[in-house]
């Protein structure tokens, strides 16, 4: 059973890393602006993240970047 537990912990750690990447990339993309002053990059990233935990992490990153 130790091998099964190790696999689950590795999957959980990988999922947390994935969510963290989505959060921080969304926060960084909030700073990017076009020539007209609009900042559509974070919105596009949140839309591409889709529903679920990934989308929620990207949306939270966009809010944190805007703040």
CORKA-V122141 format. One record per residue. N is the residue number from 1. SS is DSSP state (H for helix, E for strand, - for the rest). PHI is phi as a letter, one per 40 degrees, with the letter a starting at -180 (none if undefined). OMEGA is omega as a letter, one per 20 degrees, with the letter a starting at -180 (999 if undefined). Layout:
[[N	SS	PHI	OMEGA] [N	SS	PHI	OMEGA]]
This chain:
[[1	-	none	a] [2	H	c	r] [3	H	c	r] [4	H	c	r] [5	H	c	r] [6	H	c	r] [7	H	c	r] [8	H	c	r] [9	H	c	r] [10	H	c	r] [11	H	c	r] [12	H	c	r] [13	H	c	r] [14	H	c	r] [15	H	c	r] [16	H	c	r] [17	H	c	r] [18	H	c	r] [19	H	c	r] [20	H	c	r] [21	H	c	r] [22	H	c	r] [23	H	c	a] [24	H	c	r] [25	H	c	r] [26	H	c	r] [27	H	c	r] [28	H	c	r] [29	H	c	r] [30	-	c	a] [31	-	c	a] [32	-	c	a] [33	-	b	r] [34	-	c	a] [35	-	c	a] [36	-	c	r] [37	-	g	r] [38	-	c	r] [39	-	b	a] [40	-	c	a] [41	H	c	r] [42	H	c	r] [43	H	c	r] [44	H	c	r] [45	H	c	r] [46	H	c	r] [47	H	c	a] [48	H	c	a] [49	H	c	r] [50	-	g	a] [51	-	c	r] [52	-	g	a] [53	H	c	a] [54	H	c	r] [55	H	c	r] [56	H	c	r] [57	H	c	r] [58	H	c	r] [59	H	c	r] [60	H	c	r] [61	H	c	r] [62	H	c	r] [63	H	c	r] [64	H	c	r] [65	H	c	r] [66	H	c	r] [67	-	c	999]]
